[in-house]
Amino acid sequence: MHRNLILFCLATVPLAASPDLVKIDTGRVKGTVINGVAAFKGIPFAAPPVGTLRWQAPQPAPAWKGVREAVEFGPRCMQGNIYNDMVFRDKGPSEDCLYLNVWTPAAGKGRLPVMVWIYGGGFGAGAASEPRQDGENLAKKGVVVVSMNYRLNVFGFLAHSELAKESGHGSSGNYGLLDQVAALQWVHKNIAGFGGDPGNVTIFGESAGSFSVSALMASPLSQGLFQRAIGESGAFFGKALDLHPLAASEAEDAKFVESIGAHSLADLRAKPAAELLDAAVKQKAIWFAPNIDGYFLPRTVSEIFASGQQSHVPLLAGWNRDEGSYGGIFEKSEPTAANFVAYAHKRFGDKAAEFLKLYPAGNDEQAKRSAQDLSGDDFIAFSTWKWLEMQGATGGSTLYRYEFDDAPPAPAVAAAAGGDSAPRGAYHSAEIEFVFGALASKNLPWRPEDKALSDLMSTYWANFARSGDPNGTGLPGWPAYNSQQHYSVMHLDAKSSETPDEHRARYEFLDKLK
């Protein structure tokens, strides 16, 4: 009898008492512990979206018996080679790609804040296996970090009338965003086993991931699944990544369907994934992207925010100083004072004089900077600014705004050859490895000030996830954006400090043009 009691007690010890073994709703997973952080990789959060599940909302992941090894990243979702700065650690692309990863310093104990990362890549590329998005060092700040894959390109965003009919709610095309909701639902059900608090979840993302955060804030499907939000460079409030009505997306995507000789949904699902992807990548005139589907997004993100029906959660958002360094409006020619002034008159007409006060072009060097600023504003800055403004107007939430000003050093090879030490400045996506404490993921001659800034930023982000306030003992003070009349901006660089918004007039000018 005594022996049976002992066996019963042993059998009922929580599985998570072992930091690398956790029970979730579909079975047990075993990860690895490195440097005090338990990592669980490649956990399925939905069924493989293949066969008849291609272009369906994510379905529940199948359960398994025994213990599943969670030590390798799941395959990345089908995508083309769009961005040369993306490096992956998975085994390659696959339609079977709905996997997530968890890094935790406290599996089976504690109730730590949870940070759910959404990668960027224009909704056409990206994966959770990128080294610069590794969650280990961020988890050391006392948070549980989750990253997930979501469907991309034609597999994530094809809109089709037959898909709308079979959906049960008359929508199609936002499968990648529905994947993100499914991952958040998985977190809500399972994250306590990893030491996370399902009632304290922060969603954060960069570029398309930041656009996704703004959409998740607007969607009725994700209400209550997160309590804070962080957006790094971008939101659905401008012309970049513009949302189209479902009917317009279906009409546009029908051209693609016709071009590949498919006459029905069955024909489309019978096509090999590689053939579909190849055709989609070649169809550069058609861009598969989120739409106003009437289900995930009943209306535009802007309209939902205007009516105050978005998630009323604290928001930390911002962008990088040199978002426009990728090329922008003068991608094929060098900006000069003359051609920039000509551009101003062509685009803004009788408002050109007002525009040129905000984006001056008194000489070629000044015009070059103004062209870059305008490109960045059109691309990212305005939409992120408008997001903060709308959340402040109707969201009843505390806001924090940043500008990332640090210019990462050029590769040592380029510097040795006499190249510019920072040819692109604080370019788009440059902040990612700073947030994750993952500078080592890039072979650059990092300086002590870069490492100090990375430590500061990851601490700010973790503090915000913990309490909705990035401030903490010993950190430069970061006033709330909407707590003072001058609209505070935290400039993140070697000497991080807060200043009043110096460019508000630019965004107000662009806002009036809408």
N, C-alpha and C positions, 0 to 999 in steps of 0.2 A: 504494500500500500504506500509506504513511504517512498519507495523507488518510483512508483507510478506518479506520485505527486511531483517528484523532482523532474521526471520526464515531461509532465504537463507544463511545469513552469518554464523549462527550457524551450518547449515548443511555442510558448506564447511570448517569448522575448521579442520585442519589435525588431523586424529585420534591419531597420535603419540604425540599430545600435552599432552595426558595422558600417563605418563611414563610406564604404564603397559598394554596399548592397542595399537596395531600396525596392520596396514593393509599390507598384503603381496599379492602376485599374486594369491593365492588360497582362500583368505578370511581374516577375522580378527582373531587375536589371543590375548588373555588376559593372562598376566603372574602375577607375584607377585613382590613386591618391598620390599627388606630386606636390611637394613644397607646402603641405598642409591644406591643399585644396583638392576635393574630390571632383573628378571630371567624368561625366557620363555623355558619351557621344553616340550619335546615330540611333536615337530612340524614335520609333515610329509614332507619330501623333495622329495619323489618319491612314486609311487603307491606301494602297498604291493606286493612283488615279489612272489606271490603264484599262484597255478594252472598253466595256460599256461605261466605265467610270471616267473615261476621258471626257473632259468638259462637263463634269458634274460637280456639285458642291462636295467638299471633302466628306467622306464617310468614316465611321468609326474604325479604328485600327483593330485588326484581329488579335485575339489573346494568344498567349503561348504558354506552354508548360515548362517547368524548370526555370533555369536562370539564363537570361539573355546577356551575352557579353556586349557591353556598351563602351567599346574602346576605340572604335574607328568612326570617322564622319560618314554619314550616309551620302549616297551619290547626290551631286548637284542637279538641279532641274535642267531640262533641255534648253540650250542656249547657244548662240553663236559667239565667236571671239570678237567682242565689241570693244573692250577696253584693255589696253596693254598693261595697265597697272594692277590687274586682278591676278592673284596667285592663289591656287586652290590646293588643299591637302586631301581631297577625297579621291576616289578611284575613277572619276569621270562622270559625264552627264548621263541621265536616265530619266524616263518618265516616272519611274518608281523613285520618288525623291522627297516625299513628305516626312522628313526626319528633323528632330531638334536635338539640341545639346544643352547640358546643364553643368555649370561650375558652382560648387558650393563649399564654403569653409565649415559648414555645420550640418551635414547630413544627419537627420535623426534627432537633432537638438536645436533649440532656439526657434525664433520666429523672425527671421531676417527679412528685410525688404527685398523685393524681387525686381530685377531689371530685365525686360524682354527686348532684345535687339532685333531690328528689321534692317537688312542690308539695302544699299542702293544699287543702281545699275540701269536706270531708265526703264524699269519693268521688263527689260530684255536680257539682263545678265546679272550675275552675282550669286553668292552662296555663303552659307554660314561657316564654311571651312577655311575662309581666308585667315592667314596668320595675324593680320593687323586687327582682326576682330576676335581674337582669342580672349576668353573670359577669365583666365586664371588670375592675372594681376588685379583686375577690377574686383574680382571676388574677395581678394585679400583686404579690400576696404570694408568688409563686413556686409556684403550683399550677395544674393544668389543671382547669377547671370544665366539667362536663357537666350539661345539664338535658334532660329528656325529657317528652313528652306520654304520657299513658296513658288508656285508655278509662274512661269515667265513667257513672254512672247506669245506666239499663237496658242500655246497650251494653257496659258494663264488668262488670256484676255480675248479670245475669239468670241464675237457676238454673232448669233445665228438665230433665225426665227424658229427653227425646229427645236433648238436648245431652250428657247424661252417657253415653248409649249410644254416640253417635258419637265420643266423645272418645278411646276406646281405653283409658281408665283409670278409667272410672266417675265422673268428676267434671264439675261445671259451675259457672259463676258467678264465678270469680275471674280473669276475663280481664284486668282492669286490673292486677292484681298480676303476672300472667304477662307483661304488656307490660313491666313494670319489670325482670323477670328477663331478657327479651330485650334490653333496653337495656344491662344489665350484661354480657351475653354479647357484645354489639357492642363495648363498651368493652374487654373482655378481648382481642378479636381485633384491634382497630383503633387503640387509643389511643396506641400507641408511635409511630405516624406523626405524631402531634400533639405529641410530646415528653413524653408521659405514661408512667408506669410501671404496666403492667397488674398487677404484683405488689404495688402499694401504692395501693389504692382505698378511699376512704372514702365511705360512703353517708350522706346527711344530708337531713333533711326536717322540715317543720313541720306540726302538726295532723294531718290525714289522712296527710300525708307522713311524719310521725313514727310514726304507727301503722304505716305501711307498713314503715318501717325495722325496727320490732320484729317484724313478720311475716316480713320477709326474713331476719332473724337466725334465726327459728324454722324456716323452710322448708328442706327438704333440697334443693330445686331451685337454691338460690342459694349453697349452701355453696362456699367457696373463691373466689367472685367478688368479695369485698371483704375488707379486712383491718382496718377500723375502722368505727365507727358513731357518728353524732350524732343525737340525738332532741330536737327542740324542741317540747315541749308535746303529750304524748300517747303512749299505747301500749295494746296489747290486753291489759290486765291489770285492767280495771275494768268498770263497767256502761256507760260511754259507748262508742258504736260496738261494742256487744257482738257477738260472733261466734255465729252459729247453726249447728247441724248442717245438712248438705246437705239432708237430707229435709225439715227444717222450712223451709228457704229455698225449696226446690222447691214445697212446698205453698202457701207465702205468695205466691210469684211466679205460681203457677198462677191465682190470683185476677185478677191483672193480665191474663194471657193471655186468660182468659175474657172479661174486661171489654171487650177490644178486638175480640172476635169472631174470634179466631184459633183454628183447630182442629188445627193441626199446626205443626211447625217450618218447613215450607215456607211456610205462611201468614205466619208471623212474619217470615221473611226477605224476603217479597214486599212487606211494608209499607214505604212510604217512611220514611226516617230521621226527617224532620220530624214525621210523623204519630205515630211511636213516641215520640219525645221529648215531644211535646205531651201525649200520653196519660199518660206516666210522670210528668210534672210535675204534672198534675192529680190523680194518684192519691197524695195526700199520706199516706194511711194505709199505703202500701207504700213501704218505703225499700230501694232496691237497694244492697247492701253486701256485703263479703267474707263468706265462710262457711267452715266446716270441711269442705273438699271431699274430703279423703282423698288428695289429690295434692299441691297446693301446700302445704296444711296437713293433715297426717295426723291431728293432734289439735289441741286448743286451743293457743294460744301459751303460755299458762301451764303447761300439762301438759308441753309440749316443753321449756321452760326448767327445770321441776322435775326432769325426768329427765336434765338436762345434755346434751341432744342439739342445742342451739342452737349457732350459731357462737360460738366462744370468742375474741372480739375485744374490744379496748379500747372502752369506751363512755363518751361524754360526753353527758349529758342534763340537762334541767331544764325550767323553765317560768317564766311571767311572774307577777309578784306579784299582779296584778289580773285573772286569768283569768276570775273570776266577775263582772266588771263588765258583761257582756253582759245580765244580768238574772237568770238562774238560778231558784232556788226561789221567789223573790218577784217574778217578772217582771211580774205584773199588779197588784202592790200594794207600797206602801212598807213596808220592814221596821220594826217597832217592837219594843220589849222584850217587850211582851205577846204579840204574834202569833208572835215567834220562840220564846219559851218554850213556847207552845201547840204550835207545830210540832215542837219537840224532844220533847215528851211523846207526841205522836201518832206520830212516826217511830221513836223509840228506846225508848219504854215505860219499863221499870224501869232502863234505862241513861241516861235523860235527865239525871240529876244529874251523872253522869260526863261526858256530852257537854257540858253547860253550863260545866263547868270549863275545857274546851278551847276552846269557842266561847262566850265569856261574853256575857251580855245584861243587864248591870246598868243600862243606860239605853238610850235609843233610838239614840244615836250608836254605842254599842258593839255593839248588836244589828245595826245596819246593816252594820258592818264584818264581824261574824261571819257574817252571811248571805252576804255577798260571798265570804268565805273558804270557807265550806262549798260554795257554788255552784262556785267554782274547783276545790276539792278533788274534788268529785263529777265535774266536767266533765273535768279534765285532771290535776291535781296528783297525786292518789292513784295513778292508773294509771302515771304516769311514775316516781313514787317506787318503786312495786312492781317495775317493770322493773329499776331499778338494784339493788334488793335481791335479786331473783332472779338477775341476772347475777353479782352478787357472791357469791351462795351456790353456784352451780353452774357459772359460766362461766369461772372461773380467770382473770379479766381485771382490769386496772386500770380504775377508774371515776373520773369527774369529774362533779360536779354543780354546776349554777348556778341562780341566781334572777335574772331580768331585772327590775330595779327602776326603770328609767328611764321617766318619764312623758313621752311625746312632747308637744311644745307643740301647743296648739290652733291651727287656722288663724287667720291674722291677722285675717280678717273677723270671726270669732267673738270674738276677744280685743277688737277695737275696739268691739264691741257690748256689752261688759261681761260676756261669758260667762266661765265657769270656765276658767282657764288650762290645766287638764288634767282635763277632766270624766270621762275613763275611766281615768285612771292608766296603769299599765303593762299595757295591755289585751292580749287574745289576738291574736297575730300581730304585735305592735308591734316585735318584735326583728328581723324579717326584713331590713328595709333596713339595719339596723345590721350584721348579719352580712355582707351583700354590699357594704358600703361604698356603698350606693345611697341615701343620704338625699336626694339631689337628685331622686329619682324622685317625691317628694311635695312639694307646694308648701306647706311649713310654715316658720315662722320659726325654723329650727334655730339652736341656741345653740352656742357653742364647745365646751361640755362634751359635747354630743351628738356632734359630729364627732370629738372625742377618744375617746369611748366606742366609736364605730363603728370607728375605726382599731384600738382595743384588741381588740375582739371579733373582727374579721376576722383579726387576727394570731393570737389564741388558736386560732381554728378552723383556720387554715392550719397552725399549728404542730402541732396534734393530728393533722391529716391527714398531716403529714410523719413524725411519730415516735410517735404515740400519747400524747403529752404536750403540753398546751397552753402550758407554761411556756417562757420565753425571756428573754434578757438585757434588763434594764430594765423588765420587766413585773411587776405585782403578783403575788406568789407565789400559786399555786393548788395547794394540797395535794390529793392523791388522796382521793376520798370515803371509800374503804375503807382508808386507810392509818393512821387514828387512831380512837380509841374515840369521839370526839365527832362523827364524820360531818361532814366539811367541806363547806361550801356557799360558792361564790364568788358574792357579790352584785355584779351588774353595773349600775353607775350612774356618776354623776359622780365618786364616790370609791370605785371598785371595791375590795373587800376581802373576805377570807375570814372566816367566823364558823362556830361550831358550829351544827348544825341546831337551830333554836329550836322547830320544830313537829313533831318526830318523834312525840311522843305522839299528835298528831291522826291521823297516818296509821296508827299502830299500833292506835288505837281503831277506825278504819274497817276495818282489815284483819281485826280480830276478828269483825266483823259478817258477813263473807262466809260 
